[in-house]
């Protein structure tokens, strides 16, 4: 019986040592590290659209999203035409464009929300969702753009909005996957292939 008791004690000791290979603090640290590396989602945000209504990004779950900062008096303003074409073509294929008017670059978006709506509708027939005018850089940068430009939040990269019509591509989970230069047209093959899944 003494031998049996010693064997049992030994087995229990080995088992308990194995369980102690990972301390509770290590488990906590690992989960914290995983949380830090997990990118956030744009679905966490609620913003105000250009008509003053609340727009909840969580309503876009399951859709690929292009976020673009726009301006009415920019050399790149004609991109509105391609943006509308791309939106019209793929809006029924789980894709949406979200426009954010911004006046950060040489005051090229000086208008009110009402004036912006009139301009976009009259000149380009814009039908994709447009949000209220915001700031996309500087001290008053909107929270959505802090997310889009900070790697600690988006999990992809640190970047800056270079000019009007910079494009951010987010997957069906609201995770940032690509940053596209302002001068790249909305109907560029890189963008279309991403929308259609051809990569």
N, C-alpha and C positions, 0 to 999 in steps of 0.2 A: 504493500500500500504506500510505503514511503517513496519507493521508486516511482510509482504511478503519480504520486502527488508532485514530485520534483519535475517529472516530464510535463505534466499539465501546467505547472507554474512557468516552466521554460517556454512553452508554446505561447502562453498568454503574454509573457514578456516580449517575445519576438513580434507578436501581432501588434502589441501596443507601440513598440518602437517603430514599426512600419507605418503606423497611423500618424506618428509624430514626425515623419519625414517632412510633412507639409504643415507648418504652423498656421494657426488662424490668421496671423498677421500677413503671412505669405499669400494666403488665399485672398485676403482683402486687398493686398497690393496688386495681385494679378488682375482682379476684377477692376480695380481702379485704372490700371494700365490699359486694359481692354476698352474701358469707357473713354479713355483719352484718345485712343486711336480710332474709335468709331466715329465716322463723319456725321454731322448733324444733317437734318433735312429741311428743305425750304417749306415743307408742309407744316412747320411749327408756327408760321407767321400769319397774321391777319393784317391786312392793309386797307386803305381807303381807295376805292376806285375813282375814276375821273368824274363820276356823277355824285360822289359823296356817300356811296354805299360801302358797307363792309365787304371786303373780298377775303375769303378764307382759302389759303393755299392748300389746306388739307382736302379741299374739294377736287383737287387735281391728282389725287392718288391714282396710280395706274396709267398716267399719261406722261409722255415725254414733254418737257417744257423748254422753251427758249425765252429767256429774259433779256430784254434789250432796252437800253436807255436812248430816248429819242429827242429830237429837236426839230423845230419847224424852219429855222433859218440857217441851216448848215449845208455845206457842199454835199454832204452825204444824205440829206433829206429825201432825195428820190428813192432811197432804199425802202421807204414806206411802200412803194409799189411792189417790190419783190417780196417784202414781208407779207403783204396782203395776199399775193399770189400763192406763196408757200402755205400760208394759213388756210386759204380756201381749198387748196389741193389736199391737205393732209389733216384737216380738223376732224374728219370722221375716222381717222386712223390713230386715235389716242395720242394726238399731238395738239399743243396749244402754244401760242405766242402771248407773252405778257409784256406790254409796253410801259415803261416808266419815263415820262417826260422829265427832263432835267435841264437846268440852266447853268450848269457848271463850266461850260466851255465857251468863252467869249460872248456870253449872254445871248446864245443862239436859240434859247427858248424863253423869251420874255413874256409870253402870253399867259392869260389866266386859263384855268381848266376849261372854261366855256369856249374861249377863243381857240384853244388847242383842238377841242372836239370839232368845232366848225371847220378848222383848217384841214384836219385829217379826213373828215368825211367828204368835204367839198372837193378836195384835190386828189385824194387817193382812195376814197371809198373804204377807209379802214373799218373793219368789223371785228378784229381781234380785240380782246380785253385790254383797255388802257386804264392805268392807275392815275391817281392824283400826282401832280408834279412834286418831285422830291429832290434831295441832294444825293449825289452818288459818290462824293468825295469830300474830304475836309472834315472840319470839326462837327459839322451838322449832318454827316453821312447817315443815311437811313439804315435801320437795323438789317434790312434785307441785303443791302450792299456791304455791310460789315461781314455778314455771313458769306457772301459771294467772293469777297476779296481776302479773307483771312484763313490761312490753312488750318489754324487751330479749330476753326468752326466748320469749314467745308471739307476738310480732309484731303483736298487735292493739291492746292498751291496758294501761296501768297501772290497777289497780283494787284494791279491798279487799273482803274478805268482810264483808258488812254484818251478817249474822245467819245463823241456821240456815236451811237449805234454799235457799241461793243456788245457782243453776244455771249450769253452764258447758257450752256446746254446742260439740262438736268434730267436724270433718268426717271423711270416710273416710280421710284421710291423717294424722289425729291433730292437725290444726291447729285452734287456737281460732278460732271464728267469731262467737260471741255470748256475752254475759254477761247472765243474766236475774236480776232482783231476787227476793229471797226470797219476797215476798208474791205474786208471779205464780204462779198454780197450774200444776202440771205439764201439765195438759190444756188450757192456754190456746191459742187459735188460732195465735198466733205460733210456739209450739213445735211444734204438730201440723203446721202448714204447712211448717215447716223439715224435720221428719222425713219428710214425704211428698213433699218436693221442690217444693211450691207456693210456697215463699218468702213 
